[in-house]
Amino acid sequence: MSYTLPSDVDDRPIAIDGAGVLGRRIASVFAAGGTDVRIFDVSQAQREAARDYVNEQVQRVKTTLNLAGSRTGQVSLFDDLAQAVRGAWMVIEAIRERLDLKREAFGQLDEVADADAILASNSSSFPTSRLIGNVKHPERVLNTHYQQPPELNAVELMSCGKTDEAVIDALMEKIPQYGLVPFRVRRESDGFIFNRVWAAIKRECLMVVEEGVAAPEDVDGMWSIFTAPGIPPFRLMDRVGLDVVLNIEEHYASVRPGLPEGPRKLLHQLVDEGKLGVKSGHGFYNYPD
């Protein structure tokens, strides 16, 4: 049977395993959206610091995420993992980025969490397919990669390879309630979506400076100009024309041996179909006018 959110989901807490920088940010978002939050950490100092952070930041989070009308969820601290997760509809793992610790944590969470609880990892580098060796119910496990909420409020949802797709469907509908914007990662990907894009941008920025092409302030200045209008990459490529983009990519490939062929293969397919972008009415998007 496919997963559905519990009928009493709005009356149940979420639990966060790990009270570090991102754990407390995530806690503040769910508390701002009206859900009670339980925080577990082996360190009392970390637990108390997380509670203080949520109390200090929750009103700002409400304003940033347009949650002003919501009740404020209560934050409770726990030094016992089983007690912390009991009754929670979702448990978010936010512990140190060590594979052995995360595998152990998911084995424990699978044992002590309620049978209908979603088990989510906030790991930015380990896909949950690597964390489920001790998990008996992997169909409820997935990555939920938060960026830096509340300002960066994107959340990437990625299957562990055995996740019930209905779990991801349910979260795609549920988490916008908290001012978050979910994005579905359609296949397992190291770096998810945005971190892969950012890695390429970051690498080229560093190369431009290291090669003496420009100074850091010039790169940042041009970045500010080009990002100010808010035109996203695929819309911009459609404006330029995909045939032109393909020609540019082929030139780069001729002077930089080893560039991956996938991007040019995708562009060739679209160009061969006559999808050139805005000027042809079709590209990555359709332009009926």
C-alpha positions as CSV (number, residue, x, y, z in Angstrom):
1,M,0.0,0.0,0.0
2,S,1.4,3.4,-1.0
3,Y,2.2,5.9,1.8
4,T,-0.2,8.6,2.8
5,L,0.3,11.3,5.5
6,P,-1.3,10.4,8.8
7,S,-4.7,11.9,9.3
8,D,-3.4,13.5,12.6
9,V,-0.2,14.9,11.0
10,D,-0.9,18.5,12.1
11,D,-1.2,17.4,15.7
12,R,2.0,15.4,15.7
13,P,5.6,16.8,16.2
14,I,8.6,16.3,14.0
15,A,11.9,15.2,15.6
16,I,15.4,16.3,14.7
17,D,18.4,14.1,15.4
18,G,21.3,16.6,15.7
19,A,21.3,20.1,17.1
20,G,24.0,21.6,15.0
21,V,23.9,24.6,12.7
22,L,21.4,23.2,10.2
23,G,19.5,21.1,12.7
24,R,18.5,24.2,14.6
25,R,17.7,26.2,11.4
26,I,15.4,23.4,10.3
27,A,13.8,23.3,13.8
28,S,13.1,27.1,13.6
29,V,11.3,26.6,10.3
30,F,9.0,23.9,11.5
31,A,8.3,25.7,14.8
32,A,7.6,28.9,12.8
33,G,5.1,26.9,10.7
34,G,3.2,25.8,13.8
35,T,4.6,22.2,14.3
36,D,6.0,21.1,17.7
37,V,9.7,20.2,17.4
38,R,11.6,17.7,19.4
39,I,15.4,18.0,19.4
40,F,17.8,15.2,20.3
41,D,21.5,15.6,20.7
42,V,24.0,13.8,22.8
43,S,25.4,17.2,23.9
44,Q,23.3,19.1,26.5
45,A,25.1,22.3,25.4
46,Q,24.1,21.8,21.8
47,R,20.5,21.0,22.7
48,E,20.2,24.2,24.8
49,A,21.9,26.3,22.1
50,A,19.5,25.0,19.5
51,R,16.5,25.8,21.7
52,D,17.8,29.3,22.3
53,Y,18.4,29.8,18.6
54,V,14.8,28.8,17.8
55,N,13.4,31.1,20.4
56,E,15.5,34.0,19.2
57,Q,14.9,33.5,15.5
58,V,11.4,32.2,15.2
59,Q,9.7,35.5,14.6
60,R,12.3,36.5,12.0
61,V,11.7,33.1,10.3
62,K,8.0,33.7,10.3
63,T,8.5,37.1,8.6
64,T,11.0,35.8,6.0
65,L,8.8,32.8,5.1
66,N,5.5,34.6,5.2
67,L,4.2,32.5,8.2
68,A,3.0,35.4,10.3
69,G,-0.4,33.8,10.8
70,S,0.8,30.5,12.1
71,R,1.0,29.4,15.7
72,T,4.5,28.8,17.0
73,G,5.4,25.2,17.7
74,Q,6.8,24.2,21.0
75,V,10.5,23.1,21.2
76,S,11.4,20.2,23.5
77,L,14.8,18.8,24.2
78,F,15.7,15.2,24.7
79,D,18.7,13.2,25.7
80,D,17.0,9.9,24.8
81,L,16.5,9.2,21.1
82,A,13.5,6.8,21.5
83,Q,11.6,9.3,23.6
84,A,12.4,12.2,21.1
85,V,11.0,10.4,18.1
86,R,8.0,8.8,19.7
87,G,4.9,10.1,18.0
88,A,6.7,12.2,15.4
89,W,5.4,12.0,11.8
90,M,8.8,12.8,10.4
91,V,12.4,12.4,11.8
92,I,15.1,14.5,10.3
93,E,18.7,13.3,10.7
94,A,21.2,16.2,10.9
95,I,24.2,14.7,12.6
96,R,27.9,15.0,11.7
97,E,28.8,14.2,8.1
98,R,30.3,10.8,8.8
99,L,29.0,7.8,6.9
100,D,29.5,5.3,9.8
101,L,27.6,7.6,12.2
102,K,24.7,8.1,9.8
103,R,24.4,4.4,9.0
104,E,24.2,3.7,12.7
105,A,21.7,6.5,13.3
106,F,19.3,5.2,10.6
107,G,19.5,1.7,12.0
108,Q,18.4,3.1,15.4
109,L,15.8,5.4,13.9
110,D,14.2,2.6,12.0
111,E,13.8,0.6,15.2
112,V,12.5,3.3,17.5
113,A,10.4,5.7,15.2
114,D,6.7,5.1,14.7
115,A,5.8,2.8,11.9
116,D,4.3,5.5,9.8
117,A,7.1,8.0,10.4
118,I,9.2,9.4,7.5
119,L,12.9,9.1,8.0
120,A,14.8,11.8,6.3
121,S,18.5,12.7,6.0
122,N,19.7,16.3,5.6
123,S,23.1,15.0,4.4
124,S,24.6,17.2,1.6
125,S,27.1,14.6,0.4
126,F,25.8,11.1,1.3
127,P,22.8,9.7,-0.7
128,T,20.5,7.7,1.6
129,S,21.2,4.6,-0.5
130,R,24.4,4.4,1.4
131,L,22.7,4.8,4.8
132,I,20.2,2.0,4.8
133,G,22.3,-1.0,5.4
134,N,20.8,-1.5,8.8
135,V,17.3,-0.3,7.9
136,K,14.4,-2.8,7.6
137,H,11.9,-0.4,6.1
138,P,13.9,1.6,3.4
139,E,10.6,2.6,1.7
140,R,10.2,5.4,4.2
141,V,13.8,6.7,3.9
142,L,14.9,9.6,1.7
143,N,17.2,12.6,1.5
144,T,15.6,16.0,2.3
145,H,18.4,18.4,1.6
146,Y,17.7,21.8,3.1
147,Q,19.9,24.7,2.0
148,Q,20.2,27.5,4.6
149,P,16.7,28.3,5.7
150,P,15.0,30.7,6.1
151,E,16.6,32.8,3.4
152,L,17.6,29.9,1.1
153,N,14.3,28.0,1.5
154,A,14.8,25.3,-1.2
155,V,14.6,21.6,-0.2
156,E,15.7,18.8,-2.5
157,L,14.0,15.5,-2.2
158,M,15.8,12.4,-3.4
159,S,14.9,8.7,-3.1
160,C,17.2,6.2,-1.4
161,G,16.4,3.9,-4.4
162,K,13.8,2.1,-2.4
163,T,11.7,5.0,-1.3
164,D,7.9,4.8,-1.8
165,E,7.3,7.5,-4.4
166,A,4.2,8.4,-2.5
167,V,6.4,9.6,0.4
168,I,8.0,12.1,-1.9
169,D,4.6,13.1,-3.4
170,A,3.3,13.7,0.1
171,L,6.3,15.9,1.1
172,M,6.0,17.8,-2.2
173,E,2.5,18.8,-1.1
174,K,3.2,19.2,2.7
175,I,6.4,21.2,3.2
176,P,5.3,24.3,1.3
177,Q,3.0,24.8,4.3
178,Y,6.2,25.9,6.1
179,G,7.3,28.4,3.5
180,L,9.7,25.9,1.9
181,V,10.0,25.2,-1.8
182,P,10.5,21.5,-2.6
183,F,12.3,20.1,-5.7
184,R,12.2,16.5,-6.8
185,V,15.6,15.0,-7.6
186,R,14.6,12.5,-10.3
187,R,17.6,10.1,-9.9
188,E,20.4,9.7,-7.4
189,S,22.9,12.4,-7.8
190,D,26.0,13.3,-5.7
191,G,25.4,17.0,-5.0
192,F,21.7,16.8,-5.7
193,I,20.6,19.6,-8.1
194,F,21.9,23.0,-7.1
195,N,25.2,22.0,-5.5
196,R,26.2,20.4,-8.8
197,V,25.3,23.6,-10.7
198,W,27.1,25.7,-8.1
199,A,30.2,23.5,-8.2
200,A,30.5,24.3,-11.9
201,I,30.0,28.0,-11.4
202,K,32.4,28.1,-8.5
203,R,35.1,26.1,-10.4
204,E,35.0,28.4,-13.4
205,C,35.1,31.5,-11.2
206,L,38.2,30.2,-9.6
207,M,39.8,29.3,-12.9
208,V,39.1,32.8,-14.4
209,V,40.9,34.4,-11.5
210,E,43.7,31.8,-11.3
211,E,44.4,32.2,-15.0
212,G,44.6,35.9,-14.7
213,V,41.6,36.6,-16.8
214,A,39.9,38.8,-14.2
215,A,40.0,39.9,-10.6
216,P,37.6,38.5,-8.1
217,E,35.7,41.9,-7.8
218,D,35.2,41.9,-11.6
219,V,33.7,38.4,-11.5
220,D,31.4,39.4,-8.7
221,G,30.5,42.6,-10.5
222,M,29.4,40.8,-13.6
223,W,27.6,38.2,-11.6
224,S,25.6,40.9,-9.9
225,I,24.6,42.4,-13.2
226,F,23.6,39.1,-14.8
227,T,21.7,37.7,-11.8
228,A,19.8,41.0,-11.0
229,P,17.1,40.5,-13.6
230,G,16.4,37.0,-12.2
231,I,16.5,35.2,-15.6
232,P,17.2,31.5,-14.8
233,P,19.6,29.4,-16.9
234,F,17.3,27.5,-19.2
235,R,15.2,30.6,-19.9
236,L,18.4,32.5,-20.7
237,M,19.5,29.7,-23.1
238,D,16.1,29.8,-24.8
239,R,16.6,33.6,-25.3
240,V,20.1,33.2,-26.7
241,G,19.0,30.4,-29.0
242,L,19.8,26.8,-28.5
243,D,21.6,26.5,-31.8
244,V,23.9,29.4,-30.7
245,V,24.4,27.7,-27.3
246,L,25.3,24.5,-29.1
247,N,27.9,26.2,-31.2
248,I,29.4,27.8,-28.2
249,E,29.6,24.5,-26.3
250,E,31.2,22.8,-29.4
251,H,33.8,25.5,-29.4
252,Y,34.6,25.0,-25.7
253,A,34.8,21.3,-26.3
254,S,37.4,21.8,-29.1
255,V,39.7,23.9,-26.9
256,R,39.0,21.9,-23.6
257,P,39.4,18.2,-24.3
258,G,37.6,16.1,-21.8
259,L,34.4,18.1,-21.4
260,P,31.4,15.8,-21.0
261,E,29.4,15.1,-24.1
262,G,26.0,15.0,-22.3
263,P,25.2,18.7,-22.6
264,R,26.0,18.8,-26.3
265,K,24.0,15.6,-26.9
266,L,20.9,17.2,-25.2
267,L,21.3,20.4,-27.3
268,H,21.8,18.5,-30.5
269,Q,18.6,16.6,-29.9
270,L,16.6,19.8,-29.4
271,V,18.2,21.6,-32.3
272,D,17.5,18.6,-34.6
273,E,13.9,18.8,-33.6
274,G,13.7,22.4,-34.5
275,K,13.5,23.6,-30.9
276,L,15.7,26.6,-30.9
277,G,14.2,28.6,-28.1
278,V,12.1,31.8,-28.2
279,K,12.8,32.4,-31.9
280,S,11.2,29.1,-32.9
281,G,8.5,29.1,-30.3
282,H,9.9,26.0,-28.6
283,G,13.0,25.2,-26.7
284,F,13.3,24.0,-23.1
285,Y,10.0,25.9,-22.7
286,N,7.1,26.6,-25.1
287,Y,6.5,30.2,-26.3
288,P,3.1,30.3,-27.9
289,D,3.2,34.0,-28.6
